[in-house]
């Protein structure tokens, strides 16, 4: 018996149009969702690694760096530092002093420098000249200095002192342990940077921004999936468009 096909109804045509439009919107929204997820992931990773892993915040454990760094105050160190200079505050491995911890001190002299103290002097001398140290506690750079010293800092090493000279077990007290109380440059793990440094603020701000983009990307992905499902449903054949047998 011959088979008679029904004509496509207006409803069926509209369903196809709606389905095509829905799939198009779903694809565009899906592409936007992927872009948001990728950008959010990049910002979160870069901000997290740069702003927190490579520039961590530490708490000052003692009073030996007052008044510059009070005990209990927060410090941000750049762990990607490639070199330090006189005046820098550094985070370093104190193993050179026979101690098993990370210390915080100020670099007073670098390789090739001569740093000295003579009892009765009001300052230390650096390469034969009085050393101006406006950062020291009570303006007294020789407080607590146990004895006269004269150190020629070997190349690749650092002479480190605390800002609170009367309460700092620094290079002055490590003379017999290390080379003139110095530590190797390789022991430096990071250099102090300002918490308000634009780089720190920018990197850390990228984390919540990236998280927001990841959230928007996830929401957009769900919305795109629903649009596509609705498009498939709308474009599905109806009873008016399927072939029917002749009576």
C-alpha positions as CSV (number, residue, x, y, z in Angstrom):
1,X,0.0,0.0,0.0
2,X,1.5,3.5,-0.9
3,X,2.6,5.6,2.0
4,X,1.3,9.2,2.2
5,X,3.5,11.8,3.9
6,X,2.0,14.7,5.8
7,X,2.9,18.3,5.0
8,X,5.2,20.2,7.3
9,X,3.1,22.3,9.5
10,X,3.7,26.0,10.4
11,X,4.5,24.8,13.9
12,X,7.2,22.5,12.7
13,X,8.8,25.3,10.6
14,X,8.8,27.6,13.6
15,X,10.4,24.9,15.8
16,X,13.2,24.5,13.3
17,X,13.8,28.2,13.2
18,X,13.7,28.4,17.0
19,X,16.0,25.4,17.3
20,X,18.5,26.9,14.8
21,X,18.5,30.3,16.6
22,X,18.9,28.5,20.0
23,X,21.8,26.5,18.8
24,X,23.5,29.7,17.5
25,X,22.9,31.5,20.8
26,X,24.1,28.5,22.7
27,X,27.3,28.3,20.6
28,X,28.1,32.0,21.1
29,X,27.4,31.8,24.8
30,X,29.5,28.6,25.1
31,X,32.4,30.3,23.4
32,X,32.1,33.3,25.8
33,X,32.0,30.9,28.7
34,X,35.2,29.2,27.5
35,X,36.9,32.6,27.2
36,X,35.8,33.6,30.7
37,X,37.0,30.3,32.2
38,X,40.4,30.6,30.5
39,X,40.9,34.2,31.4
40,X,39.7,33.6,35.0
41,X,42.0,30.6,35.3
42,X,45.1,32.6,34.1
43,X,44.4,35.5,36.3
44,X,43.8,33.3,39.4
45,X,47.0,31.3,38.7
46,X,49.2,34.3,38.0
47,X,47.8,36.3,40.9
48,X,48.0,33.4,43.3
49,X,51.5,32.3,42.4
50,X,52.9,35.8,41.9
51,X,51.1,37.6,44.7
52,X,51.1,35.0,47.4
53,X,53.5,32.1,46.6
54,X,56.5,34.2,45.3
55,X,55.6,37.3,47.4
56,X,54.4,35.7,50.7
57,X,53.5,37.6,53.8
58,X,55.5,36.8,57.0
59,X,55.1,37.9,60.6
60,X,58.0,39.6,62.3
61,X,58.8,37.2,65.2
62,X,60.9,39.4,67.4
63,X,61.9,43.0,68.3
64,X,65.3,43.0,66.7
65,X,64.3,44.9,63.6
66,X,62.5,47.8,65.5
67,X,61.6,50.5,64.8
68,X,61.5,49.6,61.1
69,X,59.7,46.3,61.6
70,X,57.8,45.9,64.9
71,X,57.3,42.4,66.4
72,X,54.0,40.9,65.2
73,X,53.9,43.1,62.1
74,X,53.5,41.8,58.6
75,X,56.2,41.7,56.0
76,X,56.1,40.9,52.3
77,X,59.1,39.3,50.7
78,X,59.9,39.0,47.0
79,X,61.3,35.4,46.6
80,X,62.3,36.1,43.0
81,X,65.0,38.6,44.0
82,X,68.2,38.1,42.0
83,X,70.5,40.4,43.9
84,X,70.6,42.5,47.0
85,X,72.4,45.7,48.0
86,X,73.4,47.6,51.1
87,X,70.3,48.7,53.1
88,X,68.1,45.9,51.9
89,X,66.2,43.9,54.5
90,X,66.5,40.2,53.6
91,X,64.9,36.9,54.5
92,X,67.8,34.3,54.7
93,X,68.7,30.8,55.8
94,X,70.6,31.1,59.1
95,X,72.4,27.8,58.6
96,X,75.6,29.7,58.0
97,X,75.4,30.7,61.7
98,X,74.6,27.2,62.8
99,X,70.9,28.0,63.2
100,X,68.0,26.1,61.8
101,X,65.6,28.8,60.8
102,X,64.9,31.7,58.5
103,X,66.2,35.0,59.7
104,X,65.4,38.7,58.9
105,X,68.3,41.2,58.9
106,X,69.5,44.3,57.1
107,X,72.4,44.1,54.7
108,X,75.1,46.5,55.9
109,X,78.0,45.4,53.8
110,X,78.4,43.3,50.6
111,X,81.3,41.4,49.1
112,X,84.5,43.6,48.9
113,X,83.3,46.0,51.6
114,X,85.2,46.7,54.8
115,X,83.0,47.2,57.8
116,X,84.4,48.1,61.2
117,X,83.8,49.3,64.8
118,X,86.2,50.9,67.2
119,X,85.1,51.3,70.9
120,X,84.2,54.9,71.5
121,X,83.0,55.5,68.0
122,X,79.4,56.7,67.6
123,X,79.0,54.9,64.2
124,X,80.2,51.9,62.3
125,X,82.6,52.6,59.4
126,X,82.1,51.3,55.9
127,X,85.2,51.4,53.7
128,X,86.8,53.8,56.1
129,X,83.9,56.3,56.3
130,X,81.2,56.7,59.0
131,X,78.1,54.8,58.1
132,X,74.9,56.8,58.2
133,X,72.1,54.6,59.4
134,X,68.9,56.6,60.0
135,X,66.8,53.4,60.4
136,X,68.4,52.1,63.7
137,X,66.6,52.1,67.0
138,X,67.0,55.3,69.1
139,X,69.6,56.5,66.5
140,X,72.3,54.3,68.1
141,X,74.0,52.1,65.5
142,X,76.6,50.8,68.0
143,X,74.3,49.8,70.8
144,X,75.0,46.3,72.1
145,X,78.1,45.9,70.0
146,X,80.2,43.4,72.1
147,X,83.7,44.4,70.9
148,X,85.8,46.0,68.3
149,X,85.7,44.3,64.9
150,X,87.0,44.8,61.4
151,X,85.6,42.6,58.7
152,X,86.5,42.4,55.1
153,X,83.4,40.9,53.5
154,X,84.4,38.1,51.1
155,X,83.0,38.2,47.6
156,X,79.6,36.5,47.4
157,X,78.8,37.1,51.1
158,X,76.9,39.6,53.2
159,X,77.3,41.3,56.6
160,X,73.9,41.5,58.3
161,X,72.7,43.6,61.3
162,X,69.4,44.2,63.0
163,X,68.0,47.7,63.3
164,X,67.6,47.3,67.0
165,X,71.3,46.9,67.7
166,X,70.9,46.5,71.4
167,X,68.7,43.4,70.9
168,X,70.0,41.6,67.8
169,X,72.1,38.4,67.5
170,X,73.5,39.4,64.1
171,X,76.8,39.2,62.3
172,X,78.6,40.9,65.2
173,X,77.9,37.8,67.3
174,X,78.7,35.2,64.7
175,X,82.3,36.2,64.1
176,X,83.7,32.9,65.3
177,X,81.0,30.8,63.6
178,X,81.1,32.1,60.0
179,X,83.6,34.1,57.9
180,X,83.6,37.3,59.8
181,X,80.0,36.6,60.8
182,X,78.9,36.9,57.2
183,X,76.4,34.7,55.3
184,X,76.6,33.6,51.7
185,X,74.5,35.4,49.1
186,X,73.0,32.1,48.2
187,X,71.4,32.0,51.7
188,X,69.1,34.9,50.8
189,X,65.6,33.7,50.1
190,X,63.9,37.0,49.5
191,X,64.0,40.8,49.9
192,X,61.5,42.9,51.7
193,X,59.2,44.9,49.6
194,X,56.4,47.4,50.5
195,X,53.0,45.9,51.1
196,X,51.6,48.8,49.0
197,X,53.9,48.1,46.1
198,X,51.8,48.3,42.9
199,X,53.1,44.9,41.7
200,X,51.9,43.2,45.0
201,X,48.6,45.0,44.9
202,X,48.1,44.2,41.2
203,X,48.9,40.5,41.5
204,X,46.9,39.9,44.6
205,X,43.9,41.8,43.1
206,X,44.0,39.5,40.1
207,X,42.9,36.5,42.4
208,X,39.4,37.8,43.2
209,X,39.0,39.1,39.7
210,X,40.0,35.7,38.3
211,X,37.6,34.0,40.7
212,X,34.7,36.2,39.6
213,X,35.4,35.4,35.9
214,X,35.6,31.7,36.7
215,X,32.1,32.0,38.4
216,X,30.7,33.9,35.4
217,X,32.2,31.3,33.0
218,X,30.6,28.5,34.9
219,X,27.2,30.2,34.9
220,X,27.6,30.9,31.2
221,X,28.5,27.3,30.5
222,X,25.3,26.0,32.3
223,X,23.2,28.6,30.4
224,X,24.7,27.6,27.1
225,X,24.0,23.9,27.7
226,X,20.4,24.7,28.5
227,X,20.0,26.8,25.4
228,X,21.3,23.9,23.3
229,X,19.0,21.4,24.9
230,X,16.0,23.6,24.4
231,X,17.0,24.1,20.7
232,X,17.2,20.4,20.2
233,X,13.7,20.0,21.8
234,X,12.2,22.8,19.7
235,X,13.6,21.4,16.5
236,X,12.4,17.8,17.2
237,X,9.8,16.5,14.7
238,X,6.2,16.8,15.7
239,X,3.2,14.7,14.8
240,X,2.5,17.0,11.8
241,X,5.9,16.5,10.2
242,X,6.4,12.7,10.5
243,X,5.3,10.4,7.7
244,X,1.9,8.8,8.2
245,X,0.6,5.8,6.3
246,X,-2.2,6.3,3.8
247,X,-5.6,5.2,5.0
